[in-house]
Amino acid sequence: MNRFFFIASAFALLLSSCGGNNTSKKAEAEADSNVAKSEASVVYFTKEITPESLVKIYKALGREATGRVAVKISTGEMGGNNYLKPALIAPLIKEVKGTIVECNTAYGGSRAETSVHKETIRAHGFYDVADVDIMDEEGEFKIPVKDDKWIKYDIVGSHLKNYDFMINLAHFKGHAMGGFGGVLKNASIGVASPNGKVNIHSAGKYETATLEGDLHAPEGWNESPEKNTPFIESMSAAAQAVHEYFNGGKNILYIDIMNNISIDCDCDSHPHDPTIQDIGIAASLDPVALDKFCLDQVFNLPNDENNDTKALLERINSRHGTRIVYRGEEMGLGTTNYKVVNL
């Protein structure tokens, strides 16, 4: 395992005991109280996690993926087994005539270099169901951000220019530094080149990736949730940049699959086993509403013999992970106010 995740693991117990800052808690409480004032975004939901239900929920969104369609997933680190399986997503990709897209990582491992990344993709079976494009294979470029509090631009794989439409197909799970990963993380860290990942992780201080895996996390991020906030807010900014890149958000849609829910990300080569039963598939045109819906599903689950939610909730809270949706709402990416349509 790379150096960054050793550090994250070493501080996990300390982070789990950290509380929130009163100011940030107050701000988020005020945001919740103001939610009713905004128009609710629609989140479609089905408990069925099947190839057929995935196609059904895509069609329910009413936004047809046209032109050259990128389907952004995480192809998963070699050794991991919680990533979205090719058999589950293949019919959707066929339906939209899409290409699976990914970017190389900035922390070492089996996806840090294109040649090895392709071996991982092949081993996980994705080449068997679709074309796969590593978007930074031939370089990168910068796209503008609206929220320049931390990062001044987003650095993405150059092949992003080759696509007219994006389906952001995320696997909802925990994350060592972000607390959790959903569609916002998939749009930000996931679409960023290795240099772009460093830029986001360091909240704009650095933008040079090394194979040694030093992500330049914000200083003191592991001391309290608030010191991790620059990274979390940088992810919101990058997610908004990608959203706007696709025709002002009109050529992108979002799907979260809530299965194999572990406290660890698919970027971990040795993730913790899932501790929560599969929940379902959710989709929306609003990424903020969608991630908030998924967070609510986990936070509202009873901690019992079927679902051990404690570890994931501690991870999310200790990393100030929920801040990503509130920052997204503040900057106009979406709303945390949603209404659910069950399929």
Backbone hydrogen bonds, N-H to C=O, Kabsch-Sander energy under -0.5 kcal/mol:
donor,donor_aa,acceptor,acceptor_aa,energy
3,R,212,E,-0.5
6,F,2,N,-1.6
7,I,3,R,-2.0
8,A,4,F,-2.2
9,S,5,F,-2.4
10,A,6,F,-2.4
11,F,7,I,-1.6
12,A,9,S,-1.2
15,L,11,F,-2.9
16,S,12,A,-2.1
17,S,13,L,-0.8
17,S,14,L,-0.9
18,C,15,L,-1.4
25,K,21,N,-2.6
26,K,22,N,-2.4
27,A,23,T,-2.4
28,E,24,S,-2.3
29,A,25,K,-2.3
30,E,26,K,-2.5
31,A,27,A,-2.0
32,D,28,E,-2.3
33,S,29,A,-2.1
34,N,30,E,-1.4
35,V,31,A,-0.6
35,V,32,D,-1.0
37,K,34,N,-1.5
38,S,35,V,-1.8
41,S,337,N,-2.6
43,V,339,K,-2.7
44,Y,283,A,-2.9
45,F,341,V,-2.3
46,T,281,I,-2.4
50,T,48,E,-0.7
54,L,50,T,-1.9
55,V,51,P,-1.7
56,K,52,E,-2.2
57,I,53,S,-2.3
58,Y,54,L,-1.7
59,K,55,V,-2.2
60,A,56,K,-1.8
61,L,57,I,-0.9
61,L,58,Y,-0.8
62,G,59,K,-1.2
64,E,62,G,-0.6
66,T,64,E,-0.7
69,V,67,G,-0.8
70,A,68,R,-0.5
70,A,165,F,-3.0
71,V,99,T,-3.1
72,K,70,A,-0.7
72,K,167,I,-2.1
73,I,71,V,-0.7
73,I,101,V,-1.2
75,T,73,I,-0.6
77,E,266,D,-2.7
80,G,77,E,-2.3
88,L,85,K,-1.0
89,I,85,K,-1.4
90,A,86,P,-2.0
93,I,89,I,-2.0
94,K,90,A,-2.5
95,E,91,P,-2.4
96,V,92,L,-1.9
97,K,93,I,-0.7
97,K,94,K,-0.7
98,G,93,I,-2.5
99,T,69,V,-2.4
100,I,131,D,-2.3
101,V,71,V,-2.0
102,E,133,D,-2.2
105,T,111,R,-2.0
107,Y,108,G,-0.5
112,A,109,G,-0.9
117,H,113,E,-2.9
118,K,114,T,-2.5
119,E,115,S,-1.2
120,T,116,V,-2.0
121,I,117,H,-2.5
122,R,118,K,-2.3
123,A,119,E,-2.6
124,H,120,T,-2.0
125,G,122,R,-1.3
126,F,121,I,-1.9
127,Y,121,I,-0.6
128,D,125,G,-0.6
129,V,126,F,-1.3
130,A,126,F,-1.4
133,D,100,I,-3.0
134,I,132,V,-0.5
135,M,102,E,-3.0
135,M,133,D,-1.0
137,E,134,I,-2.0
139,G,136,D,-1.5
141,F,156,V,-2.2
143,I,154,D,-2.8
148,D,146,K,-1.0
154,D,143,I,-2.7
156,V,141,F,-2.7
156,V,154,D,-0.6
157,G,191,V,-1.3
158,S,139,G,-2.1
159,H,135,M,-2.4
160,L,157,G,-1.9
161,K,158,S,-1.5
162,N,159,H,-2.2
163,Y,160,L,-1.6
164,D,68,R,-2.4
165,F,68,R,-1.8
166,M,251,N,-2.1
167,I,70,A,-3.1
168,N,166,M,-0.6
168,N,253,L,-2.9
169,L,72,K,-1.9
169,L,167,I,-1.1
170,A,168,N,-0.8
170,A,255,I,-3.0
172,F,170,A,-0.6
172,F,257,I,-2.1
173,K,181,G,-1.6
174,G,262,S,-2.6
175,H,179,G,-1.0
179,G,175,H,-1.5
180,F,178,G,-1.0
181,G,173,K,-3.0
186,N,182,G,-2.0
187,A,183,V,-1.8
188,S,184,L,-1.6
189,I,185,K,-0.7
190,G,185,K,-1.9
192,A,188,S,-1.4
193,S,155,I,-1.6
197,K,193,S,-2.8
198,V,194,P,-2.0
199,N,195,N,-2.3
200,I,196,G,-2.2
201,H,197,K,-3.0
202,S,198,V,-2.4
203,A,200,I,-1.5
204,G,199,N,-3.3
205,K,202,S,-1.0
213,G,210,T,-1.8
215,L,213,G,-0.9
221,W,218,P,-2.1
223,E,220,G,-2.3
224,S,220,G,-0.7
227,K,224,S,-0.7
228,N,224,S,-0.6
228,N,225,P,-1.3
229,T,226,E,-1.0
231,F,228,N,-0.6
232,I,228,N,-1.9
233,E,229,T,-3.2
234,S,230,P,-1.7
235,M,231,F,-1.9
236,S,232,I,-1.6
237,A,233,E,-2.1
238,A,234,S,-2.3
239,A,235,M,-2.6
240,Q,236,S,-2.2
241,A,237,A,-1.8
242,V,238,A,-2.1
243,H,239,A,-2.3
244,E,240,Q,-2.7
245,Y,241,A,-1.8
246,F,242,V,-1.2
246,F,243,H,-0.6
247,N,245,Y,-1.7
248,G,244,E,-2.3
249,G,243,H,-1.0
249,G,246,F,-0.9
250,K,246,F,-0.5
250,K,247,N,-1.5
251,N,246,F,-2.2
252,I,249,G,-0.6
253,L,166,M,-1.7
254,Y,284,S,-2.0
255,I,168,N,-2.9
256,D,282,A,-2.9
257,I,170,A,-2.7
258,M,256,D,-0.6
258,M,280,G,-3.0
259,N,257,I,-1.1
261,I,276,I,-0.7
262,S,260,N,-0.9
268,D,265,C,-1.6
269,S,267,C,-0.5
275,T,261,I,-1.9
276,I,261,I,-1.0
279,I,258,M,-2.6
280,G,258,M,-1.2
281,I,46,T,-2.9
282,A,256,D,-2.6
283,A,44,Y,-2.2
284,S,254,Y,-2.3
290,L,286,D,-2.0
291,D,287,P,-2.4
292,K,288,V,-2.3
293,F,289,A,-2.4
294,C,290,L,-2.2
295,L,291,D,-2.5
296,D,292,K,-2.5
297,Q,293,F,-1.9
298,V,294,C,-1.7
299,F,295,L,-2.9
300,N,296,D,-1.9
301,L,298,V,-1.1
304,D,302,P,-1.1
304,D,307,N,-1.5
308,D,275,T,-2.8
309,T,307,N,-1.1
313,L,309,T,-2.6
314,E,310,K,-2.5
315,R,311,A,-2.0
316,I,312,L,-2.6
317,N,313,L,-2.7
318,S,314,E,-2.7
319,R,315,R,-1.4
320,H,317,N,-1.1
321,G,316,I,-3.1
323,R,320,H,-1.5
324,I,321,G,-1.4
325,V,322,T,-1.1
326,Y,322,T,-1.2
327,R,323,R,-2.7
328,G,324,I,-1.7
329,E,325,V,-2.0
330,E,326,Y,-2.3
331,M,327,R,-1.9
332,G,329,E,-1.3
333,L,328,G,-2.6
334,G,328,G,-0.7
338,Y,336,T,-0.6
339,K,41,S,-2.5
341,V,43,V,-2.5
342,N,340,V,-0.6
343,L,45,F,-3.1
